[in-house]
Every structure is written in structure tokens, then in C-alpha cells.
């Protein structure tokens, strides 16, 4: 028997919606509770409502961790606002806890006085014991500092779907939509997009389609009729510049950047990868673009993937391989081969917590020294870094442009936070994308020499197999200058080493002047890279609202550094570098510019909060050069 769609009862609103400029919501529960799906739908709904938004999906690191346990908690935080934002927020205004473990893991983050919605049906003796609670926190005063709304979500959802014909297990899997309906009421979110998603997702199973539609509408109806939810909130649209926007995740934006570069260069895109969190979605996404000439390969291991990409570059393709830190370790020899053969290739490193298997689903920035120096011999490669979800598109495009123009492997760094976070992204105009040039040879082969270089970039020619007259030797042995023949001559070796290093350095000649946010000189300069951008921007805004002068630059190009970086640093009394590592960029800056640099370090598998950086800015401004050179962010739990 099919369920009846529950419509919201026509009851008068007890209160008008309170207008607010920003809301931060966190959902938490078991992996099987549909937390990520609910967060994704709430994000889409907020984007359609015209809000700016930023998200932080937080996946369990263990596959199939026992239900109800702390390691199995999945989380999703979203911030939506009526103004420009760049972080998912420091502390949630509301926490929706599906079980005791979700409450225990997340309650310390909730703002005092914040809204706490709990599924009381999950707070039984068994689940309390799994979460390590000796007493029920809903009854012993543990959560009295918050606005607690206890809802028997499981039971209410089962009653709403009692006539669905589905079993209890299938019914319980839809309780995330019941909860989503409650949130849509509280925050006045449109539900049209979610209703359409359900229709499409379950088009082949009418029972599941109607059940999930019913659960969503039942949750909203319950919230509208219940006296528990007398306060609702309204966030007006943000003033976006005109244009077409999409809600975009970092990995997806990165893929679009690669495809766009391939089209602009008019050469096919080849991607080879081996499944690894959090880089695997790149392979999945690019496989959807076969109509644009994209070829994808799921290799048997990391070495095979990078070797296949290098072979595709030899064959004349725009070749890309992607992985995370453990995979970079396996790809290093072939990356050195790419440097030696001087073939264009992009190597993507979606960083995660380490070492070893480490924290597979958590973000970190600890691979910087590995990608800079983790190859034997003198083997510098260009390194560039994404800083926002939307910037993943531009940086991926730029990595391809550099690789093709300079005939060199380029390392593109992102991380697990950027890969999975989403934000509104304005679709760029194709006409505004820069041209992409290549060194592919055409025409007459007379006088061809494989290592004949462009006088400006030092890039060699690119002759692909099968072209008559353009035959040449290639491999990992040292090459003779110009001819490419194998050479063991000591002076030639040093010359080639210096030529390859100089080629990378010359990339800096075409970099734009470094943009300084704030005064061009002063007491404090904050230097960031990668996904710390949003938190740094939030901290800078807070300090400027307090009347404090602090300047900031965010680096895309890490090797080589921009030509003007050293001069900029000299104009400030102190330099602060926040990083999700133990101070790797700071180490490079100290070595390059012989300058004291203050490090703010965090290695907890979590992004920075703006408040953490703001606190360090205050300390740096107050103490000047006497501030501790290295300082780590302390855990929230001491």
C-alpha cells in the first residue's frame, strides 16, 4: 500500500520569522543516517534561496565503524548568509544529533544557548553505553546550557510511513528527510529542489520515492504544527554579482578546470588514478566527460597510474594523475622521470592527515615538503595550490597551462576540506579564459633537435610518436644538451641540472604582482596558502572591524615563489603564517628570505577557525618579534 503524502496543516504562525544575517548548522549521526545527503540537500536549498554558503563535510575515517560509536560519527556543517562568507563558521548555532555518540563528539562545539535537536529514540541504554555515557545527558543537566528540543524522530517517521509497505529498516533510512523537513521549517528553506531530487533519485522505485517525499513533508508538517518550534529564522539573499551560479565542490571545480584547459589547448585530456580518499571523486567525475574527448583509466596501483599519465604525455595528451599523500610517495620516481624527459604532466595531491594511513578523511597541509623535495637528485618541480572551492577551477587550468608551456610536470595541491566543501560558484566566460600554448612540433623536421629550447621559457620541443623525421631517444638517463642523446659527461650533467632548475624559476617571470590585502607595509603581514584562506579572511575582517591594521597575502605559487615576495616581507615588522602542519611553508620562507617568521600550526584533522587565527593576530600585534616563533593550536578538549 502506498503512503499518503502528508501536507502541512494550515495553522497560523505563532511568531514571525526572525531575520538574521548568518546561520551555522551542524548535522551529526551514524554514516547510515544520511548525514552527508541531508547536508548536501540543505546546501542546494540555501543556494537556491540566494544565500552565500560554505560547507564542511566530516566523514568517519573508518569504513563501517560500529553503529553508535564515536569513530562512526559522520558530520556536516553548513553556514549560509546574506553576505559574502568564506568559512563554514567557527561554532554551530544549531546541532542536530541523531544519537548519543553524535552528541558527545560535537556538543563542545555548539554555541552556549544554541539550538540542540536530538532524536530521543536513539538515547537508549545500549547507545548511551556505546558512546561512553554513564548517565543520559538529556536528563542529568549536561545540556542545560543549550536550547534543547527533544524529538522522537525515529518513532514519528515510522508513524508517517506506517502504510508505506516498506520494512522497518527501509523506513528508518528515510528519517534524515524527516529531520530535513524540520530544518526547512526552522530556517524557511525552499524544498522544491529536494522534492525534484527525490523524484529523480527514486524514479525506478515508487515505494521509496513516495516514502521519502512523505518523510520530508511529514517533518515539515510536524515542525509547523508543534509548539516546540515557535521560533523560525529567515536569511535574506546575498548580493551576488550578476551571472550564472552553481553550487560547486572543490573536486568538481578542479575537473572542470582540467577539461577547460584541454579544450583551450585543443589536445585530449587523459587522467589515470588509483582509488584513494579524498582524490577518488576526480576519477569518477572526469569519466563523465567522455563527450569532450576525456579518457580515464583506473590503474592497478599508484605507480601504474603515474606511469600511464607519463606515457600519455609522450603520446601528445594533456596528462593528469591524482592522489593523496601516500600515493605521492609512490609516484615520486616517475615524477622524476617526467622531469628528466621534460614532458608536460599535472600531478594532483589532495592532501589528508598522515603519516601512513593517518586520517584518510580529514584535511591537512603536511605534504608541502614532500612535493618540494621528495625526489632523489636535483629535481625541482613547479608547485601551485588551490585556496577556495571556486579557485580549484582556476588553479587546475593554470597548472595545465604551465605544464604545456614549460614542458614540465606540475604539482597541484589541494586538500580534503577543499575537495568536499561546496560554495556558490559563478560560471566563468569561456572567452575570458587565457590561451593555452603548447610546444608540439608540426611541419618540416629539418634541423629538429628534441632538446632545442625556447630562449625565453627554456621549454624543449614536443614531438609525439609516429611523426616522420622527429624520432628521438627518451628515458631516465641523463640527456645531452640539445640532441637528447645519453650523456655521462660531468659538465653536461651539471648544465642540464641547472637548465631544468632555471626553467622552473623562469615561471616566476610571468607571475602577476602579488596582491596585498591591506596596507603595503606595517606591523604585521599574514601569509597563507591553500584552504586556510577562508579562516584567514574571517580573522582579518574581525581585526579590521576592531580598528587594527593587519595585511595579508595568499600564495598560489609556492615553487617558484613570486619575485616580489621577499620585498613585501621586508616592509613588515612581523610575519605570521597559519598552516595545517608543523610549519612547512614557514620553514621555506625562513630559508629563502632569511627572515623570522611566526608559525601558527594545527594538526588535528580539522580546518582553522577564524577565531584561532584572530587570537594569534592579537598576540603578534601585541608582542611583535618577541612572540613565540612556533605555536600550535590547542585542542578544544585540552
Steps between C-alpha positions, in 0.01 A plus 500: 500500500643837402541769765295815492692823447471703820421864440575766760192592701372853455588638841580864570864579570552572865784741429637676198832372377795673662735654246865411543803557281668162545421151626735210575344154521668166571341160445658197661421131523605159373619454142175318428290795617539688170685793657695591187192474280301724736782754509526498123126560461505780758790656307312483171189646659700789647668567167160515328384739774778733384723471806876486498611178663797295607499138612718257694419131445666286769519132410592217738850375439404137555300303244190352664592603851256342750170688507457727798872528577713814507721397200187448291365854536443682171456878500404777261523870585353771281499877538266707284475878507380820340857621443828371363643218714795266457482250789237259635512690829693460822218365719157372396189692603310173480601136544280212389620184678357172373646294786704528823834454321423793270413712803818409686730568204344837414342658807813690605491687167141627537460863604374554852127553473500340157223280365544128570260259329537136605336180384386373839419154359874436462581585863448150634725312741689317226587811300588696813745229597657494151555875521659475845222669695447376856171696519262642243630853421145610420402432861804583715533871420792457258328695223321762708716774345323450165147532362418131486214369286440129547327337206422128461606516137520126440152434643337797324649398168383141544146620569507723193604203284290235673301433181798514265539126467871531580680312774618672817860516385409672173268739682770595750738587219268786400504669839763741369233646270261533794773695680569704188134600492534633855805706400327634189226634726734647761711684242228568240680300231334420166449127449424489126853393405498217754160379382630492143815318614291233671284458189809451283703289744221251571328511162538121463356418843160658562484380861827664596416814304169549682651402834775761483261767372269417790782511755612846385148642501417330831804654668405845378136449600602386846725801551232743380233350724711433808535754780863389532602713202352841571808686370597493135774692322535667165826574320449733205688451171860616472584772245683290240633661182282416198575170330424129494592314818533138605545345841844349444733268691875537466568170327228575243634849434848357458372253238331777305825696502686204351239449228497872417878504462484198271245669278694829489821314413315287243663179621332203673494463877620173652456427871635194681434436867488235768216518758608696807313729738440790443618508135283217360207727394727667242517174304124446535419855389732509200355169374179695435670724242569243228309715250777760535771251408596421859655158554517355852684198635460335840848355541598200711720712727647848544819424306301370205280810505785752484686288245193485278460877529864548403453268202196700392707819517760334275212424263388863483217517756441743783570240767393514863522267796357557846548357847555590864815503711560123514467482122740788446761294683455221243494732198827679573729294276275546197467871581879515480480325165253765386747767604788327318306440178347851530146395418188694604298335776286616794525311830215578740552454874176512699664511841372313805618438855807278534747343533433154355125436476457774758165679478370408153190719512646800684680802350864593553769700318791278595615391152668826402858396578435162339393649167780756515787263578371141500696387194860389472750719324461867417142491377301820562144505368241780491259489795174695507212488746121547497350724768120481463245271342462731199874558481541126432377571146743784434797327659441175310483698177821684595682176584421367151607827337838498676562130429433543128687828458812399695503127421520395862297299753304735728382409851154631589419500872157495656366318808210303638320811622502672161426175318168442677390849602251687284422864430318704233724524194449745216547331166788668316474628147688278255619812320667622819711187545867550411649343192689173544807452282692181438842406366361234265707486180342512157615517141854451374733295717817647352739600778281353774674451834284363787664718767510818297361761739287810487735788587248653742348202682774239439222253407608229256307392192222239526511239226249218530554143372421421139621827345748431224832672553436583865635179651704548820622313805321542828539349848634552849871516419658844487458676166752685294404863457311566174535149348345302785753223461605310812791679663724425799708813456534673842481854365200417283323350802550815703387711206180299459425506873534877501293538181212299646511700824520830311200404288292463815633829639408685180133428565522780757578749221140487379324492837279802577600738782407355837169647619521645852175518691553804719781750539819438296710524818444495874523300821367160391471304177305173495608255230276207418472223247242240408171453683593730790382792285145517633597487867774760449258730320249465783767581759625801303147637473448472876823679581432782254154550645682554829712768335818294480723517196616167367587407142471167327619317192398152387741301287397297197854456372730324747775386265618730373397773743386828342792735426365776726432285808830573673463877460145487635609309810774757571240774533338343807628469855355150548377222274242243612444174310200282603528143366332164553842343562801558724626803307610388155436818298649699788814285472527573127452874556763512773747312279434704187487848651700457825212653692341420833150366439238428766324164450149414610459125457206263525511125432166374629343394171279809518514833318593818684231703667514871431506559877822297536680715245350821637634416846849446361482827305428683826797333664730580208394865493545531875830325540664571165820305445494357851204278412572126506639394164306173501159458657243228454126535534394322815236232478150605602516227762833605642 
